[in-house]
């Protein structure tokens, strides 16, 4: 900020807050911190509603009481809803100031999720756009006014690779990527068939057309082409990304790296060791690296709403998932110890050898609680069978307790992603018509 006094005054709904200019620079609220980078009053008015140069006062026509609670979060690190205020209205204030639902306390997050699930009200990405995103869209609409034609090209490239429904080219690129994933998975699965290995050892002329196409050198060529496509796609997406550090931290990008790296490691090991005994001794390592290509299946999450919903639900319900695991572990410890005692511990000579230890009994507990029942081990004494019935019923109850919370979160995530997908589809239709 190259204008005004050293003290900045924020006037939010009539309530004033005074801060030094250096504090504004690193302020936890994104909208307030953007004031420090403004170099003209025009840019300031894009962030706030009005500005008084003489008093260096910034006016925001927002809910003053809600901002007071947000300031408590800035001071103490805890954010809760304002009493007697609609959760969605307060969430709208949070979005305006640059906060997300994850900043709320857990109890308030649950209230917000339930309210949004009941009303099916979701905030689009347009409500949470940052200043940089708004400027990028302005450059797309009027590149001559900004003089940044390269920014327009980079933004279009980024949307093409990151948003499969943003344009026709993005849809074509996504379809090609899905085809490569499917082909690579088919090759990986087929390579474990006994006939495949026989075809590699014997003459391929003795086998069907599919094996002549897919075995030996042809399969390696197909694998190399798929890896080349995935590598090129990952490199281009990294180049056109806005924030390189954020790009590296994204889970899907980490999965892409885990899926691509084993191929180059195996090729490097082959080049260094050659086709000799040393490579044979490293065969286990190569097979492990080869099987890591199964991570390519997760790449489909970029193009399918169902997988995205599953991932977002697991991310938002990690507390419930941890709680579920704790329930199972506690029940395994209790029922495992009791079953080992009843089936083996009371009679060491005639006891059930399947329950010779508590870890072995825990295996029986987990398959009983989940109602799988492989039948590989089961109680033979009357007290053990009674305990088994209690274990099964307890498993049904314990597993059902967190399901309601996970279900509501899944519904919320599904409608949220569906809303975003529909918005992108509308943008694509408008672009096609124009």
VOPAGU-2260 file (C-alpha; in pm, 1 decimal, decimal comma):
REM VOPAGU-2260
SITE   aa  ch    i         X         Y         Z
SITE  UNK   A    0       0,0       0,0       0,0
SITE  UNK   A    1     169,6     315,0    -119,8
SITE  UNK   A    2     -81,6     570,9       4,6
SITE  UNK   A    3    -258,4     673,5     322,0
SITE  UNK   A    4    -134,1     682,8     679,9
SITE  UNK   A    5      49,8     419,9     877,6
SITE  UNK   A    6    -271,3     333,5    1068,3
SITE  UNK   A    7    -553,7     167,3     875,4
SITE  UNK   A    8    -911,8     180,7     999,9
SITE  UNK   A    9   -1161,5     -89,1     902,2
SITE  UNK   A   10   -1522,4      25,1     929,6
SITE  UNK   A   11   -1743,5    -282,7     913,4
SITE  UNK   A   12   -2112,8    -203,0     946,0
SITE  UNK   A   13   -2035,8     100,9    1163,9
SITE  UNK   A   14   -1786,4     -73,1    1393,5
SITE  UNK   A   15   -1429,3      51,1    1357,5
SITE  UNK   A   16   -1106,9    -145,1    1395,4
SITE  UNK   A   17    -761,8      20,8    1378,7
SITE  UNK   A   18    -452,6    -171,3    1266,8
SITE  UNK   A   19     -96,6     -77,5    1170,4
SITE  UNK   A   20     -12,9    -108,7     804,1
SITE  UNK   A   21     233,1    -393,7     868,1
SITE  UNK   A   22     -40,8    -595,4    1039,7
SITE  UNK   A   23    -267,1    -554,4     736,4
SITE  UNK   A   24       0,5    -713,7     516,8
SITE  UNK   A   25     -13,4   -1052,4     693,5
SITE  UNK   A   26    -373,1   -1036,0     813,9
SITE  UNK   A   27    -540,3   -1380,1     840,1
SITE  UNK   A   28    -843,6   -1259,1     642,1
SITE  UNK   A   29    -765,3   -1269,9     270,6
SITE  UNK   A   30    -985,7    -974,2     176,3
SITE  UNK   A   31    -819,6    -749,4     435,3
SITE  UNK   A   32    -465,7    -857,7     344,3
SITE  UNK   A   33    -533,3    -771,7     -20,2
SITE  UNK   A   34    -554,9    -405,3      79,9
SITE  UNK   A   35    -179,5    -398,2     135,7
SITE  UNK   A   36    -106,2    -482,6    -228,3
SITE  UNK   A   37    -336,0    -209,6    -365,6
SITE  UNK   A   38    -148,2      78,3    -532,4
SITE  UNK   A   39    -442,2     301,1    -625,3
SITE  UNK   A   40    -782,7     396,1    -492,8
SITE  UNK   A   41    -943,0     211,9    -783,1
SITE  UNK   A   42    -792,4    -114,8    -667,3
SITE  UNK   A   43    -895,1     -37,8    -309,5
SITE  UNK   A   44   -1257,8      11,3    -414,1
SITE  UNK   A   45   -1248,3    -331,5    -578,7
SITE  UNK   A   46   -1181,9    -480,6    -234,3
SITE  UNK   A   47   -1397,1    -261,2      -6,6
SITE  UNK   A   48   -1717,1     -59,5     -56,5
SITE  UNK   A   49   -1574,2     288,1      11,6
SITE  UNK   A   50   -1252,4     459,7     115,7
SITE  UNK   A   51   -1172,6     782,6     301,7
SITE  UNK   A   52    -822,5     895,4     205,8
SITE  UNK   A   53    -789,2    1160,8     473,7
SITE  UNK   A   54    -856,5     921,6     760,5
SITE  UNK   A   55    -726,9     617,1     574,5
SITE  UNK   A   56   -1055,7     442,8     656,5
SITE  UNK   A   57   -1193,5     148,3     462,0
SITE  UNK   A   58   -1569,5      89,5     465,2
SITE  UNK   A   59   -1728,3    -254,9     436,9
SITE  UNK   A   60   -2105,9    -282,9     418,4
SITE  UNK   A   61   -2119,6    -617,5     598,9
SITE  UNK   A   62   -2268,6    -766,4     916,9
SITE  UNK   A   63   -2080,7    -604,4    1206,7
SITE  UNK   A   64   -2165,9    -869,5    1466,8
SITE  UNK   A   65   -2054,4   -1151,5    1236,3
SITE  UNK   A   66   -1726,6    -969,4    1173,1
SITE  UNK   A   67   -1682,9    -936,7    1548,6
SITE  UNK   A   68   -1694,0   -1314,5    1582,9
SITE  UNK   A   69   -1453,1   -1345,6    1289,7
SITE  UNK   A   70   -1216,2   -1108,4    1471,3
SITE  UNK   A   71   -1234,1   -1338,7    1772,9
SITE  UNK   A   72   -1107,0   -1614,0    1542,5
SITE  UNK   A   73    -821,5   -1386,6    1431,4
SITE  UNK   A   74    -731,6   -1320,5    1795,1
SITE  UNK   A   75    -787,2   -1660,3    1958,0
SITE  UNK   A   76    -792,3   -1904,3    1665,3
SITE  UNK   A   77   -1146,6   -2032,1    1733,9
SITE  UNK   A   78   -1441,3   -1958,7    1505,6
SITE  UNK   A   79   -1801,1   -2024,1    1606,4
SITE  UNK   A   80   -2142,2   -1918,0    1478,9
SITE  UNK   A   81   -2308,1   -1600,2    1596,9
SITE  UNK   A   82   -2602,3   -1684,2    1825,5
SITE  UNK   A   83   -2944,6   -1620,7    1672,7
SITE  UNK   A   84   -2792,6   -1588,4    1323,8
SITE  UNK   A   85   -2858,3   -1817,4    1029,4
SITE  UNK   A   86   -2569,2   -2055,8     968,1
SITE  UNK   A   87   -2581,2   -1996,1     593,1
SITE  UNK   A   88   -2572,5   -1618,6     639,1
SITE  UNK   A   89   -2270,3   -1643,1     865,1
SITE  UNK   A   90   -2104,5   -1879,6     618,5
SITE  UNK   A   91   -2165,8   -1620,6     348,0
SITE  UNK   A   92   -1983,0   -1365,5     565,0
SITE  UNK   A   93   -1697,1   -1610,3     609,9
SITE  UNK   A   94   -1663,7   -1657,1     235,0
SITE  UNK   A   95   -1663,2   -1281,0     183,2
SITE  UNK   A   96   -1370,4   -1234,3     422,6
SITE  UNK   A   97   -1180,5   -1531,7     280,9
SITE  UNK   A   98   -1250,8   -1809,3     531,0
SITE  UNK   A   99   -1371,3   -2164,6     468,8
SITE  UNK   A  100   -1586,7   -2409,6     657,9
SITE  UNK   A  101   -1274,0   -2589,0     779,1
SITE  UNK   A  102   -1191,9   -2286,7     996,9
SITE  UNK   A  103   -1505,7   -2348,1    1204,7
SITE  UNK   A  104   -1502,8   -2546,6    1524,0
SITE  UNK   A  105   -1611,0   -2907,5    1480,1
SITE  UNK   A  106   -1955,4   -2856,3    1636,0
SITE  UNK   A  107   -2024,7   -2560,3    1408,2
SITE  UNK   A  108   -1898,5   -2752,5    1104,9
SITE  UNK   A  109   -2153,0   -3022,6    1182,4
SITE  UNK   A  110   -2432,8   -2765,3    1212,6
SITE  UNK   A  111   -2335,2   -2612,4     879,4
SITE  UNK   A  112   -2319,6   -2951,3     705,2
SITE  UNK   A  113   -2662,0   -3048,3     837,4
SITE  UNK   A  114   -2815,3   -2715,5     736,6
SITE  UNK   A  115   -2669,4   -2731,5     387,5
SITE  UNK   A  116   -2780,7   -3094,5     350,6
SITE  UNK   A  117   -3135,2   -3008,0     456,0
SITE  UNK   A  118   -3170,9   -2707,4     227,5
SITE  UNK   A  119   -2944,9   -2826,8     -57,3
SITE  UNK   A  120   -2791,5   -2479,0     -59,4
SITE  UNK   A  121   -2438,0   -2464,8    -187,1
SITE  UNK   A  122   -2209,2   -2176,5    -260,6
SITE  UNK   A  123   -2065,3   -2175,8    -608,6
SITE  UNK   A  124   -1705,7   -2101,8    -691,7
SITE  UNK   A  125   -1815,4   -1759,9    -814,3
SITE  UNK   A  126   -1881,2   -1659,9    -452,2
SITE  UNK   A  127   -1527,5   -1749,1    -343,3
SITE  UNK   A  128   -1323,5   -1611,0    -627,9
SITE  UNK   A  129   -1008,7   -1429,1    -531,5
SITE  UNK   A  130    -887,9   -1109,2    -683,7
SITE  UNK   A  131    -636,8   -1293,7    -900,4
SITE  UNK   A  132    -910,9   -1514,4   -1044,8
SITE  UNK   A  133   -1127,2   -1210,9   -1121,5
SITE  UNK   A  134    -837,7   -1043,8   -1297,6
SITE  UNK   A  135    -770,2   -1360,1   -1496,6
SITE  UNK   A  136   -1132,2   -1368,7   -1614,4
SITE  UNK   A  137   -1111,8   -1001,4   -1708,3
SITE  UNK   A  138    -802,3   -1074,5   -1913,0
SITE  UNK   A  139    -984,1   -1356,6   -2087,7
SITE  UNK   A  140   -1272,9   -1128,1   -2181,6
SITE  UNK   A  141   -1062,2    -827,0   -2282,6
SITE  UNK   A  142    -697,1    -917,4   -2342,2
SITE  UNK   A  143    -635,7    -598,8   -2546,2
SITE  UNK   A  144    -716,9    -379,0   -2246,2
SITE  UNK   A  145    -468,0    -554,5   -2019,0
SITE  UNK   A  146    -201,6    -631,5   -2275,3
SITE  UNK   A  147    -149,6    -980,6   -2141,5
SITE  UNK   A  148    -223,0   -1219,3   -2423,2
SITE  UNK   A  149       7,8   -1479,8   -2269,6
SITE  UNK   A  150    -200,6   -1479,8   -1951,0
SITE  UNK   A  151    -509,2   -1555,9   -2157,1
SITE  UNK   A  152    -333,8   -1847,9   -2324,7
SITE  UNK   A  153    -206,8   -1989,1   -1993,9
SITE  UNK   A  154    -550,1   -1958,2   -1834,5
SITE  UNK   A  155    -715,4   -2141,1   -2122,2
SITE  UNK   A  156    -453,1   -2413,6   -2106,5
SITE  UNK   A  157    -498,2   -2447,2   -1731,7
SITE  UNK   A  158    -874,9   -2481,9   -1764,2
SITE  UNK   A  159    -834,8   -2731,0   -2047,1
SITE  UNK   A  160    -618,6   -2962,4   -1836,2
SITE  UNK   A  161    -774,4   -2902,1   -1492,5
SITE  UNK   A  162   -1147,1   -2868,5   -1572,3
SITE  UNK   A  163   -1269,9   -3147,7   -1804,1
SITE  UNK   A  164   -1609,9   -2980,8   -1859,4
SITE  UNK   A  165   -1479,4   -2629,8   -1929,9
SITE  UNK   A  166   -1458,4   -2666,3   -2310,1
SITE  UNK   A  167   -1483,8   -2910,7   -2597,7
SITE  UNK   A  168   -1104,8   -2943,4   -2609,5
SITE  UNK   A  169   -1100,3   -3024,4   -2237,3
SITE  UNK   A  170   -1359,5   -3297,0   -2286,6
SITE  UNK   A  171   -1160,4   -3448,6   -2573,5
SITE  UNK   A  172    -841,5   -3437,2   -2367,1
SITE  UNK   A  173   -1017,0   -3599,5   -2071,5
SITE  UNK   A  174   -1156,9   -3874,6   -2295,0
SITE  UNK   A  175    -812,6   -3950,5   -2436,9
SITE  UNK   A  176    -668,0   -3962,6   -2085,8
SITE  UNK   A  177    -939,3   -4205,8   -1974,4
SITE  UNK   A  178    -866,4   -4428,3   -2275,3
SITE  UNK   A  179    -497,6   -4440,2   -2187,3
SITE  UNK   A  180    -580,2   -4528,0   -1826,3
SITE  UNK   A  181    -810,3   -4811,1   -1935,7
SITE  UNK   A  182    -553,7   -4947,0   -2184,5
SITE  UNK   A  183    -276,6   -4941,1   -1923,8
SITE  UNK   A  184    -498,5   -5119,3   -1670,2
SITE  UNK   A  185    -594,1   -5386,3   -1924,3
SITE  UNK   A  186    -227,6   -5447,9   -2004,1
SITE  UNK   A  187    -139,3   -5466,1   -1633,9
SITE  UNK   A  188    -418,1   -5714,1   -1555,2
SITE  UNK   A  189    -354,5   -5928,2   -1862,4
SITE  UNK   A  190      18,4   -5952,9   -1784,9
SITE  UNK   A  191     -63,6   -6161,6   -1474,3
SITE  UNK   A  192    -256,7   -6428,8   -1669,3
SITE  UNK   A  193     -90,6   -6772,5   -1698,8
SITE  UNK   A  194    -144,4   -6776,2   -2076,0
SITE  UNK   A  195      32,0   -6441,3   -2099,0
SITE  UNK   A  196     342,5   -6578,9   -1930,0
SITE  UNK   A  197     329,9   -6887,3   -2149,9
SITE  UNK   A  198     314,2   -6667,2   -2457,4
SITE  UNK   A  199     622,6   -6479,2   -2337,5
SITE  UNK   A  200     818,2   -6802,2   -2291,0
SITE  UNK   A  201     704,3   -6978,2   -2608,0
SITE  UNK   A  202     650,5   -6872,5   -2965,2
SITE  UNK   A  203     378,0   -6612,7   -2995,4
SITE  UNK   A  204     266,7   -6767,4   -3322,7
SITE  UNK   A  205     105,9   -7049,7   -3129,1
SITE  UNK   A  206    -136,3   -6815,5   -2952,3
SITE  UNK   A  207    -430,1   -6603,3   -3049,3
SITE  UNK   A  208    -422,4   -6267,4   -3219,9
SITE  UNK   A  209    -470,8   -6081,9   -2888,6
SITE  UNK   A  210    -157,5   -6234,8   -2741,3
SITE  UNK   A  211      41,1   -6161,3   -3058,1
SITE  UNK   A  212     -62,3   -5797,0   -3024,5
SITE  UNK   A  213     -23,1   -5756,1   -2650,0
SITE  UNK   A  214     281,5   -5962,6   -2549,2
SITE  UNK   A  215     655,5   -5897,0   -2550,9
SITE  UNK   A  216     770,8   -5591,0   -2743,6
SITE  UNK   A  217     422,7   -5472,5   -2835,4
SITE  UNK   A  218     313,2   -5457,6   -2470,7
SITE  UNK   A  219     626,7   -5263,8   -2382,5
SITE  UNK   A  220     556,1   -5017,6   -2661,5
SITE  UNK   A  221     199,1   -4969,6   -2541,6
SITE  UNK   A  222     320,4   -4922,3   -2185,5
SITE  UNK   A  223     580,7   -4668,0   -2296,9
SITE  UNK   A  224     321,0   -4474,0   -2496,1
SITE  UNK   A  225      83,9   -4460,3   -2197,6
SITE  UNK   A  226     363,5   -4347,6   -1966,2
SITE  UNK   A  227     469,9   -4087,2   -2219,8
SITE  UNK   A  228     117,2   -3948,1   -2234,9
SITE  UNK   A  229      81,4   -3934,2   -1856,3
SITE  UNK   A  230     424,0   -3773,4   -1819,9
SITE  UNK   A  231     354,0   -3509,2   -2084,2
SITE  UNK   A  232      14,5   -3435,3   -1929,7
SITE  UNK   A  233     164,4   -3395,3   -1582,5
SITE  UNK   A  234     445,1   -3168,6   -1708,2
SITE  UNK   A  235     206,2   -2943,3   -1901,5
SITE  UNK   A  236     -29,1   -2914,9   -1606,1
SITE  UNK   A  237     264,0   -2822,3   -1383,4
SITE  UNK   A  238     385,9   -2554,1   -1627,4
SITE  UNK   A  239      45,9   -2384,3   -1666,9
SITE  UNK   A  240     -47,2   -2404,1   -1297,8
SITE  UNK   A  241     -70,6   -2076,5   -1107,6
SITE  UNK   A  242      84,1   -2194,9    -781,6
SITE  UNK   A  243     357,7   -2454,4    -831,0
SITE  UNK   A  244     381,5   -2537,7    -458,2
SITE  UNK   A  245       5,9   -2588,8    -432,8
SITE  UNK   A  246      17,9   -2806,8    -744,6
SITE  UNK   A  247     275,0   -3038,1    -584,9
SITE  UNK   A  248      71,6   -3066,0    -262,4
SITE  UNK   A  249    -252,7   -3175,0    -429,5
SITE  UNK   A  250    -341,1   -3540,6    -359,4
SITE  UNK   A  251    -426,5   -3627,6    -720,6
SITE  UNK   A  252     -95,4   -3486,3    -843,1
SITE  UNK   A  253      91,3   -3688,8    -581,6
SITE  UNK   A  254     -92,6   -3998,1    -705,8
SITE  UNK   A  255      11,0   -3914,6   -1063,3
SITE  UNK   A  256     371,4   -3897,8    -951,1
SITE  UNK   A  257     344,5   -4230,2    -767,7
SITE  UNK   A  258     197,5   -4390,2   -1078,5
SITE  UNK   A  259     460,7   -4255,0   -1320,2
SITE  UNK   A  260     779,9   -4282,5   -1114,9
SITE  UNK   A  261     793,4   -4668,4   -1084,8
SITE  UNK   A  262     817,5   -4706,4   -1462,0
SITE  UNK   A  263    1123,6   -4483,5   -1487,3
SITE  UNK   A  264    1281,3   -4651,1   -1184,3
SITE  UNK   A  265    1234,6   -4995,7   -1340,4
SITE  UNK   A  266    1377,5   -4873,9   -1672,0
SITE  UNK   A  267    1674,8   -4724,6   -1489,6
SITE  UNK   A  268    1734,3   -5050,2   -1300,7
SITE  UNK   A  269    1718,9   -5244,8   -1626,1
SITE  UNK   A  270    1972,4   -5013,7   -1788,2
SITE  UNK   A  271    2208,8   -5031,7   -1491,7
SITE  UNK   A  272    2188,8   -5407,2   -1425,0
SITE  UNK   A  273    2105,2   -5543,6   -1768,9
SITE  UNK   A  274    1925,2   -5866,7   -1848,8
SITE  UNK   A  275    2134,5   -6083,4   -1616,8
SITE  UNK   A  276    2127,1   -6252,8   -1280,1
SITE  UNK   A  277    2148,2   -5925,3   -1096,4
SITE  UNK   A  278    1821,8   -5817,5   -1252,9
SITE  UNK   A  279    1667,6   -6151,3   -1165,5
SITE  UNK   A  280    1760,6   -6097,6    -801,3
SITE  UNK   A  281    1590,8   -5760,0    -819,5
SITE  UNK   A  282    1280,1   -5914,7    -972,4
SITE  UNK   A  283    1071,5   -5873,8    -657,7
SITE  UNK   A  284    1144,6   -5502,5    -649,7
SITE  UNK   A  285    1055,9   -5465,9   -1015,3
SITE  UNK   A  286     728,4   -5652,5    -967,7
SITE  UNK   A  287     637,3   -5425,6    -677,1
SITE  UNK   A  288     714,2   -5118,6    -885,5
SITE  UNK   A  289     514,8   -5262,0   -1174,3
SITE  UNK   A  290     211,4   -5318,0    -954,7
SITE  UNK   A  291     223,3   -4957,1    -834,4
SITE  UNK   A  292      76,4   -4867,8   -1172,1
SITE  UNK   A  293    -257,9   -4957,6   -1018,6
SITE  UNK   A  294    -259,2   -4598,8    -890,8
SITE  UNK   A  295    -351,1   -4497,6   -1245,8
SITE  UNK   A  296    -707,3   -4604,5   -1167,6
SITE  UNK   A  297    -733,2   -4315,8    -921,6
SITE  UNK   A  298    -659,9   -4078,7   -1211,4
SITE  UNK   A  299   -1016,5   -4145,4   -1320,4
SITE  UNK   A  300   -1124,8   -3929,6   -1025,5
SITE  UNK   A  301   -1042,1   -3625,0   -1238,6
SITE  UNK   A  302   -1317,6   -3714,6   -1481,3
SITE  UNK   A  303   -1588,2   -3892,9   -1276,9
SITE  UNK   A  304   -1815,6   -3721,6   -1027,9
SITE  UNK   A  305   -1864,0   -4034,2    -817,2
SITE  UNK   A  306   -1493,6   -4078,7    -738,5
SITE  UNK   A  307   -1458,6   -3707,7    -663,2
SITE  UNK   A  308   -1752,7   -3731,5    -424,2
SITE  UNK   A  309   -1596,3   -4029,5    -250,1
SITE  UNK   A  310   -1263,8   -3852,7    -206,7
SITE  UNK   A  311   -1421,2   -3530,3     -81,3
SITE  UNK   A  312   -1640,5   -3724,4     161,5
SITE  UNK   A  313   -1341,4   -3909,6     307,1
SITE  UNK   A  314   -1157,3   -3579,6     340,9
SITE  UNK   A  315   -1441,3   -3411,6     528,7
SITE  UNK   A  316   -1532,5   -3715,1     739,3
SITE  UNK   A  317   -1186,4   -3810,7     858,2
SITE  UNK   A  318   -1297,3   -3755,3    1219,1
SITE  UNK   A  319   -1585,3   -3998,3    1177,0
SITE  UNK   A  320   -1355,4   -4248,3    1005,5
SITE  UNK   A  321   -1106,0   -4227,0    1291,9
SITE  UNK   A  322   -1391,4   -4270,2    1538,4
SITE  UNK   A  323   -1506,7   -4579,1    1348,3
SITE  UNK   A  324   -1157,7   -4729,3    1358,3
SITE  UNK   A  325   -1135,5   -4661,1    1731,3
SITE  UNK   A  326   -1466,8   -4841,7    1784,9
SITE  UNK   A  327   -1341,4   -5142,3    1590,2
SITE  UNK   A  328   -1003,3   -5153,3    1765,9
SITE  UNK   A  329   -1160,5   -5137,9    2112,4
SITE  UNK   A  330   -1409,7   -5411,0    2024,1
SITE  UNK   A  331   -1131,2   -5626,2    1874,6
SITE  UNK   A  332    -928,0   -5598,6    2193,2
SITE  UNK   A  333   -1221,9   -5691,6    2418,3
SITE  UNK   A  334   -1376,7   -5970,6    2212,7
SITE  UNK   A  335   -1037,3   -6103,2    2102,1
SITE  UNK   A  336    -920,8   -6149,9    2461,2
SITE  UNK   A  337   -1252,5   -6304,5    2572,9
SITE  UNK   A  338   -1273,5   -6543,9    2276,7
SITE  UNK   A  339    -914,3   -6659,7    2328,7
SITE  UNK   A  340    -990,2   -6724,8    2693,0
SITE  UNK   A  341   -1315,5   -6913,4    2631,7
SITE  UNK   A  342   -1196,6   -7118,5    2334,1
SITE  UNK   A  343    -838,9   -7195,0    2431,8
SITE  UNK   A  344    -729,2   -7043,8    2759,3
SITE  UNK   A  345    -957,7   -7244,4    2990,4
SITE  UNK   A  346    -856,1   -7582,0    2846,6
SITE  UNK   A  347    -503,3   -7581,3    2706,0
SITE  UNK   A  348    -512,9   -7949,3    2602,1
SITE  UNK   A  349    -851,7   -7969,5    2427,2
SITE  UNK   A  350    -883,7   -7600,4    2338,4
SITE  UNK   A  351    -954,3   -7465,1    1991,9
SITE  UNK   A  352    -614,5   -7416,6    1828,8
SITE  UNK   A  353    -752,2   -7149,2    1598,3
SITE  UNK   A  354    -776,5   -6924,0    1904,3
SITE  UNK   A  355    -430,0   -7001,5    2038,4
SITE  UNK   A  356    -340,8   -6630,2    2061,9
SITE  UNK   A  357    -521,9   -6298,9    2094,7
SITE  UNK   A  358    -398,5   -6169,9    1754,0
SITE  UNK   A  359    -544,7   -6483,3    1590,6
SITE  UNK   A  360    -870,3   -6426,4    1777,1
SITE  UNK   A  361    -875,2   -6063,7    1661,1
SITE  UNK   A  362    -894,5   -6188,3    1300,6
SITE  UNK   A  363   -1209,0   -6379,9    1391,3
SITE  UNK   A  364   -1348,3   -6070,0    1564,9
SITE  UNK   A  365   -1302,3   -5842,3    1265,0
SITE  UNK   A  366   -1461,4   -6081,5    1014,6
SITE  UNK   A  367   -1750,3   -6141,7    1258,2
SITE  UNK   A  368   -1813,5   -5772,7    1334,5
SITE  UNK   A  369   -1823,5   -5690,6     963,7
SITE  UNK   A  370   -2056,8   -5993,1     908,0
SITE  UNK   A  371   -1819,8   -6137,4     646,5
SITE  UNK   A  372   -1779,2   -6479,5     808,1
SITE  UNK   A  373   -1520,2   -6661,9     598,2
SITE  UNK   A  374   -1568,8   -6978,0     801,9
SITE  UNK   A  375   -1196,3   -7041,3     835,4
SITE  UNK   A  376   -1227,6   -7024,5    1216,4
SITE  UNK   A  377   -1529,9   -7037,3    1444,4
SITE  UNK   A  378   -1605,0   -7105,6    1813,9
SITE  UNK   A  379   -1689,3   -7460,5    1916,9
SITE  UNK   A  380   -1775,5   -7414,0    2284,5
SITE  UNK   A  381   -2113,0   -7291,2    2402,1
SITE  UNK   A  382   -1972,8   -6980,5    2581,8
SITE  UNK   A  383   -1768,3   -6902,3    2272,0
SITE  UNK   A  384   -2075,7   -6920,4    2048,0
SITE  UNK   A  385   -2269,8   -6690,4    2280,9
SITE  UNK   A  386   -1979,1   -6449,4    2271,2
SITE  UNK   A  387   -1976,7   -6475,5    1890,7
SITE  UNK   A  388   -2342,1   -6374,2    1873,0
SITE  UNK   A  389   -2278,5   -6076,5    2097,5
SITE  UNK   A  390   -1977,3   -5985,8    1883,0
SITE  UNK   A  391   -2181,6   -5987,2    1560,5
SITE  UNK   A  392   -2463,4   -5777,0    1708,1
SITE  UNK   A  393   -2213,7   -5533,4    1859,4
SITE  UNK   A  394   -2039,4   -5500,1    1524,5
SITE  UNK   A  395   -2364,1   -5408,0    1349,2
SITE  UNK   A  396   -2440,6   -5141,3    1610,5
SITE  UNK   A  397   -2089,0   -4993,6    1623,8
SITE  UNK   A  398   -2052,4   -4975,2    1245,4
SITE  UNK   A  399   -2395,0   -4815,3    1207,5
SITE  UNK   A  400   -2334,7   -4531,5    1455,2
SITE  UNK   A  401   -2110,4   -4306,0    1236,6
SITE  UNK   A  402   -2285,2   -4398,8     910,9
SITE  UNK   A  403   -2548,3   -4124,9     946,3
SITE  UNK   A  404   -2286,4   -3851,7     965,8
SITE  UNK   A  405   -2092,7   -3994,4     672,0
SITE  UNK   A  406   -2412,5   -4025,7     466,9
SITE  UNK   A  407   -2509,5   -3661,0     518,5
SITE  UNK   A  408   -2159,8   -3550,4     424,6
SITE  UNK   A  409   -2168,3   -3770,3     113,0
SITE  UNK   A  410   -2499,9   -3617,3       2,4
SITE  UNK   A  411   -2364,3   -3268,3      59,8
SITE  UNK   A  412   -2045,0   -3338,0    -134,2
SITE  UNK   A  413   -2237,5   -3497,3    -420,6
SITE  UNK   A  414   -2475,0   -3203,5    -465,2
SITE  UNK   A  415   -2190,2   -2953,9    -427,8
SITE  UNK   A  416   -1981,2   -3120,4    -698,9
SITE  UNK   A  417   -2287,7   -3168,8    -915,9
SITE  UNK   A  418   -2365,9   -2799,3    -884,8
SITE  UNK   A  419   -2012,6   -2706,9    -990,8
SITE  UNK   A  420   -2027,0   -2950,6   -1281,6
SITE  UNK   A  421   -2357,7   -2804,9   -1396,3
SITE  UNK   A  422   -2212,5   -2454,0   -1380,4
SITE  UNK   A  423   -1917,0   -2561,5   -1595,9
SITE  UNK   A  424   -2156,0   -2727,1   -1841,0
SITE  UNK   A  425   -2356,3   -2405,6   -1871,5
SITE  UNK   A  426   -2034,8   -2216,3   -1939,8
SITE  UNK   A  427   -1942,2   -2472,5   -2206,2
SITE  UNK   A  428   -2283,2   -2439,2   -2373,7
SITE  UNK   A  429   -2256,4   -2061,0   -2376,4
SITE  UNK   A  430   -1909,1   -2080,4   -2529,7
SITE  UNK   A  431   -2029,8   -2325,4   -2795,1
SITE  UNK   A  432   -2327,2   -2105,7   -2887,4
SITE  UNK   A  433   -2113,0   -1795,4   -2910,6
